[in-house]
Amino acid sequence: MHLRFLIALASALIAPAVFAQSNNAPTVDELVSKNVEAKGGAEALQTLQSLRLTGKLLVNQGQIELAYLETKKRPDEVRTEASLQGMTQIQAYDGKEGWRVSPFFGRKDPERMSADDVKALIEDAEIDGPLVDWKAKGSSVEYLGTEDVDGTPAHKLKVVRKNGDVSFVYLDPDHFLEIRVVTQRMRHGAYEEVETDLGDYEKAGGVFVPTSIDSGRKGAPDKQRIIIDKVEANGPVDDSMFHFPASK
C-alpha cells in the first residue's frame, strides 16, 4: 500500500513537468515562420519571381559529370537540362503538363510525361519549398519532433500534399533551413521513397538557395549530386521554354 502511494505521488509530481516540457515543443506555425525568416523573409520570397541555376550534375558515384542548368519561374514552371558530349536531356513543366527529351536513352524527340512521372517536377518547381504557404497549396503539416540527420537533431515535419504524396522535411535546429527532404509516393503502381539532402546555401535576390543537392532512392549508395556554381535571380525568362515544343 505504502509502495503504491509512493508511485502515485511520484507520478503526480512528474506529470506536470512532462506536460510543461511537451508545451515547450515548437508549433508548426512557429517552425514555418522561422523557415520563412531564415530564407530571407516573406517579402524577399514574394519578390523572387525566377531562378536560374547553373552548375554540374555528378552521377555514377561522381565518375560522370554533366553540365547542368535549371530554370524556375513562378507560379509553378520549371525546366532542367543536363548536357554531355553534345546531347542534352530536358525535363520541363509549364504548370499544366510535363515533357522531356531523353537522348541518352535514344529518344531525341520531345515526349509528354505521365502524371506520375511529373510529380517530382511539380515539387521541384516550388521556389519556396514545401512549407511556405502550405495551407494555400492544399497541404497538411504535422510536427513530429526531432530526428538525427547526420549528427544534427533536426526538426521533422510531415507534409501531406493534396495529391496524397508525403514529404518529411527536416529543418536545421540552428538555422531553420531544410537540410533533408524524404518524399514517399506511388509511381506506376510501385512505392517510391526519395531522399534529398540540401546544403551550401547562398543568397540570391535576397533569398537563401541551396547549391548542393544530393538526391536518390533512400538507402541507395549512389545518389546523383547537383553542385550549383552560379545563381541568378529575377532574370528575364521566356515562358515558351517550359511549354511542349510546337511541331516543326
RODO-2510 file (C-alpha; in nm, 4 decimals, decimal comma):
residues 248
     n   res          X          Y          Z
     1     m     0,0000     0,0000     0,0000
     2     h     0,2794     0,2305     0,1001
     3     l     0,4671     0,1485    -0,2245
     4     r     0,1600     0,2195    -0,4356
     5     f     0,1209     0,5543    -0,2614
     6     l     0,4822     0,6474    -0,3413
     7     i     0,4378     0,5503    -0,7061
     8     a     0,1181     0,7546    -0,7303
     9     l     0,2859     1,0517    -0,5618
    10     a     0,5867     1,0307    -0,7966
    11     s     0,3561     1,0141    -1,0981
    12     a     0,1661     1,3188    -0,9779
    13     l     0,4882     1,5156    -0,9378
    14     i     0,6377     1,4063    -1,2712
    15     a     0,3252     1,4557    -1,4834
    16     p     0,3194     1,8386    -1,4681
    17     a     0,6896     1,8510    -1,5571
    18     v     0,6359     1,6255    -1,8598
    19     f     0,3346     1,8319    -1,9637
    20     a     0,5319     2,1538    -1,9341
    21     q     0,8137     2,0046    -2,1403
    22     s     0,5764     1,8994    -2,4171
    23     n     0,4316     2,2512    -2,4219
    24     n     0,7793     2,3854    -2,4994
    25     a     0,7846     2,1982    -2,8288
    26     p     0,7613     2,4382    -3,1248
    27     t     0,4395     2,4521    -3,3225
    28     v     0,4093     2,4054    -3,6981
    29     d     0,3362     2,7760    -3,7433
    30     e     0,6426     2,8730    -3,5384
    31     l     0,8735     2,6472    -3,7390
    32     v     0,7312     2,7583    -4,0743
    33     s     0,7676     3,1223    -3,9670
    34     k     1,1326     3,0620    -3,8717
    35     n     1,1880     2,8833    -4,2030
    36     v     1,0471     3,1828    -4,3927
    37     e     1,2659     3,4255    -4,1988
    38     a     1,5726     3,2047    -4,2449
    39     k     1,5235     3,2085    -4,6204
    40     g     1,5158     3,5876    -4,6256
    41     g     1,1667     3,6817    -4,5142
    42     a     0,8211     3,6802    -4,6723
    43     e     0,8788     3,9991    -4,8733
    44     a     1,2003     3,8712    -5,0304
    45     l     1,0344     3,5398    -5,1163
    46     q     0,7417     3,7170    -5,2824
    47     t     0,9791     3,9398    -5,4789
    48     l     1,1747     3,6397    -5,6069
    49     q     0,9935     3,5523    -5,9299
    50     s     1,2516     3,3391    -6,1110
    51     l     1,5750     3,1484    -6,0554
    52     r     1,8407     3,0320    -6,2997
    53     l     2,0799     2,7762    -6,1512
    54     t     2,3951     2,6788    -6,3425
    55     g     2,6375     2,4061    -6,2371
    56     k     2,7135     2,0383    -6,2795
    57     l     2,5387     1,7060    -6,2288
    58     l     2,7502     1,4169    -6,0994
    59     v     2,6250     1,0592    -6,1482
    60     n     2,7690     0,7078    -6,1206
    61     q     2,9416     0,7967    -5,7930
    62     g     3,0868     1,1113    -5,9471
    63     q     3,2525     0,9336    -6,2395
    64     i     3,0314     1,1083    -6,4954
    65     e     2,9902     1,4868    -6,4966
    66     l     2,7214     1,6660    -6,6962
    67     a     2,6654     2,0386    -6,7398
    68     y     2,3503     2,1328    -6,5502
    69     l     2,1002     2,4153    -6,5911
    70     e     1,7730     2,4626    -6,4061
    71     t     1,5251     2,7452    -6,4564
    72     k     1,2279     2,8108    -6,2272
    73     k     0,9571     3,0713    -6,2660
    74     r     0,6523     3,1472    -6,0565
    75     p     0,3949     3,0273    -6,0045
    76     d     0,4909     2,6693    -6,0975
    77     e     0,7140     2,6406    -6,4042
    78     v     1,0469     2,4572    -6,4152
    79     r     1,2938     2,3254    -6,6717
    80     t     1,6111     2,1221    -6,6147
    81     e     1,8831     2,0486    -6,8697
    82     a     2,1744     1,8049    -6,8347
    83     s     2,4283     1,8050    -7,1190
    84     l     2,7144     1,5750    -7,2156
    85     q     2,9014     1,5272    -7,5447
    86     g     2,6623     1,7382    -7,7495
    87     m     2,3468     1,5744    -7,6126
    88     t     2,1044     1,7442    -7,3740
    89     q     1,8448     1,5743    -7,1584
    90     i     1,5476     1,8036    -7,0853
    91     q     1,2623     1,7819    -6,8378
    92     a     1,0092     2,0634    -6,8169
    93     y     0,6762     2,1507    -6,6567
    94     d     0,4643     2,4525    -6,7530
    95     g     0,2107     2,4395    -6,4718
    96     k    -0,0217     2,2079    -6,6626
    97     e     0,1794     1,9327    -6,8293
    98     g     0,5302     1,7910    -6,8219
    99     w     0,7505     1,6789    -7,1098
   100     r     1,1034     1,5535    -7,1694
   101     v     1,3733     1,4802    -7,4232
   102     s     1,5860     1,1745    -7,3411
   103     p     1,8726     1,1438    -7,5937
   104     f     2,0802     0,9265    -7,3590
   105     f     1,8040     0,6665    -7,3877
   106     g     1,7792     0,7003    -7,7657
   107     r     1,4776     0,9338    -7,7661
   108     k     1,5654     1,2666    -7,9259
   109     d     1,2103     1,3903    -7,9848
   110     p     1,0105     1,5598    -7,7074
   111     e     0,7503     1,3381    -7,5390
   112     r     0,4853     1,4168    -7,2828
   113     m     0,5323     1,2820    -6,9314
   114     s     0,2766     1,0820    -6,7359
   115     a     0,1058     1,2247    -6,4286
   116     d     0,3215     1,0004    -6,2080
   117     d     0,6480     1,0994    -6,3744
   118     v     0,5732     1,4710    -6,3473
   119     k     0,5183     1,4658    -5,9681
   120     a     0,8840     1,5278    -5,8852
   121     l     0,8990     1,8164    -6,1335
   122     i     0,5956     1,9814    -5,9751
   123     e     0,7679     1,9690    -5,6359
   124     d     1,0917     2,0990    -5,7861
   125     a     0,9044     2,3957    -5,9330
   126     e     0,8379     2,5285    -5,5831
   127     i     1,0785     2,8187    -5,5384
   128     d     0,9847     2,8453    -5,1692
   129     g     0,9896     2,4741    -5,0838
   130     p     0,7045     2,2646    -4,9410
   131     l     0,6454     2,4552    -4,6150
   132     v     0,5869     2,8138    -4,7272
   133     d     0,2163     2,8839    -4,7881
   134     w     0,1352     2,5171    -4,7230
   135     k    -0,2299     2,5929    -4,6462
   136     a    -0,2787     2,7762    -4,9766
   137     k    -0,1206     2,4783    -5,1547
   138     g    -0,3794     2,2448    -5,0007
   139     s    -0,1242     2,0569    -4,7908
   140     s    -0,1405     1,9499    -4,4270
   141     v     0,1628     1,9773    -4,1979
   142     e     0,2362     1,7985    -3,8700
   143     y     0,5351     1,8401    -3,6366
   144     l     0,6922     1,5064    -3,5395
   145     g     0,9659     1,6245    -3,3010
   146     t     1,3369     1,5926    -3,3708
   147     e     1,5327     1,3226    -3,5518
   148     d     1,9031     1,2735    -3,6097
   149     v     2,0284     1,3784    -3,9543
   150     d     2,3999     1,3033    -3,9806
   151     g     2,4568     1,4094    -3,6193
   152     t     2,2140     1,7030    -3,6201
   153     p     1,8909     1,6844    -3,4120
   154     a     1,6746     1,8232    -3,6931
   155     h     1,3129     1,9319    -3,6580
   156     k     1,0950     1,6871    -3,8534
   157     l     0,7713     1,7957    -4,0204
   158     k     0,5343     1,5741    -4,2149
   159     v     0,3828     1,7377    -4,5220
   160     v     0,0902     1,5653    -4,6914
   161     r     0,0251     1,7217    -5,0311
   162     k    -0,3191     1,7478    -5,1850
   163     n    -0,2295     1,4667    -5,4291
   164     g    -0,1566     1,2346    -5,1339
   165     d     0,2243     1,2336    -5,1640
   166     v     0,4064     1,2656    -4,8313
   167     s     0,7264     1,4618    -4,7688
   168     f     0,9180     1,4580    -4,4425
   169     v     1,1002     1,7897    -4,4144
   170     y     1,3981     1,8203    -4,1786
   171     l     1,4985     2,1680    -4,0590
   172     d     1,8360     2,2539    -3,9117
   173     p     1,7750     2,3381    -3,5407
   174     d     2,0012     2,6459    -3,5537
   175     h     1,9277     2,7973    -3,8943
   176     f     1,5803     2,6506    -3,9688
   177     l     1,6629     2,5811    -4,3329
   178     e     1,5841     2,2476    -4,4989
   179     i     1,8726     2,0021    -4,4751
   180     r     1,6837     1,6894    -4,5869
   181     v     1,3535     1,6036    -4,7563
   182     v     1,2285     1,2441    -4,7796
   183     t     0,9357     1,2013    -5,0175
   184     q     0,7099     0,8955    -5,0339
   185     r     0,4817     0,8385    -5,3320
   186     m     0,3259     0,5751    -5,5564
   187     r     0,4715     0,5781    -5,9070
   188     h     0,3368     0,3473    -6,1766
   189     g     0,1835     0,1286    -5,9059
   190     a     0,5093     0,0913    -5,7110
   191     y     0,6091     0,2527    -5,3813
   192     e     0,8926     0,5049    -5,4155
   193     e     1,0923     0,6812    -5,1439
   194     v     1,3342     0,9549    -5,2473
   195     e     1,5817     1,1213    -5,0120
   196     t     1,7249     1,4642    -5,0920
   197     d     1,9975     1,6344    -4,8871
   198     l     2,0316     2,0120    -4,9199
   199     g     2,3245     2,2324    -4,8205
   200     d     2,5696     2,5134    -4,9021
   201     y     2,3002     2,7817    -4,9051
   202     e     2,3804     3,1025    -5,0939
   203     k     2,1833     3,4246    -5,1130
   204     a     2,0311     3,5375    -5,4423
   205     g     1,7645     3,8028    -5,4803
   206     g     1,7539     3,8315    -5,1018
   207     v     1,6694     3,4615    -5,0606
   208     f     1,8910     3,1749    -4,9450
   209     v     1,9028     2,8927    -5,2029
   210     p     2,0735     2,5504    -5,1651
   211     t     2,3644     2,4996    -5,4034
   212     s     2,4473     2,1395    -5,3045
   213     i     2,1736     1,8825    -5,3694
   214     d     2,2174     1,5060    -5,3292
   215     s     1,9183     1,3000    -5,4345
   216     g     1,8253     0,9366    -5,4891
   217     r     1,6338     0,6386    -5,3562
   218     k     1,6523     0,6236    -4,9789
   219     g     1,9296     0,3889    -4,8733
   220     a     2,0847     0,3735    -5,2199
   221     p     2,4655     0,4154    -5,2168
   222     d     2,4748     0,6012    -5,5491
   223     k     2,2836     0,9286    -5,5380
   224     q     2,3110     1,1967    -5,8002
   225     r     2,4757     1,5196    -5,6874
   226     i     2,3997     1,8655    -5,8196
   227     i     2,6536     2,1380    -5,7474
   228     i     2,5387     2,4893    -5,8381
   229     d     2,8165     2,7332    -5,9303
   230     k     2,6006     3,0309    -6,0291
   231     v     2,2615     3,1511    -5,9044
   232     e     2,0743     3,4251    -6,0923
   233     a     1,7554     3,5765    -5,9522
   234     n     1,4750     3,7565    -6,1363
   235     g     1,6415     3,7497    -6,4764
   236     p     1,4389     3,7513    -6,7998
   237     v     1,2756     3,4143    -6,8692
   238     d     1,0925     3,3208    -7,1894
   239     d     0,7766     3,1273    -7,0958
   240     s     0,7950     2,9243    -7,4166
   241     m     1,0907     2,7270    -7,2796
   242     f     0,8561     2,5484    -7,0385
   243     h     0,5924     2,4528    -7,2980
   244     f     0,5877     2,1389    -7,5088
   245     p     0,7667     2,2331    -7,8347
   246     a     0,5419     2,3009    -8,1304
   247     s     0,5925     2,0508    -8,4128
   248     k     0,8091     2,1841    -8,6940
***
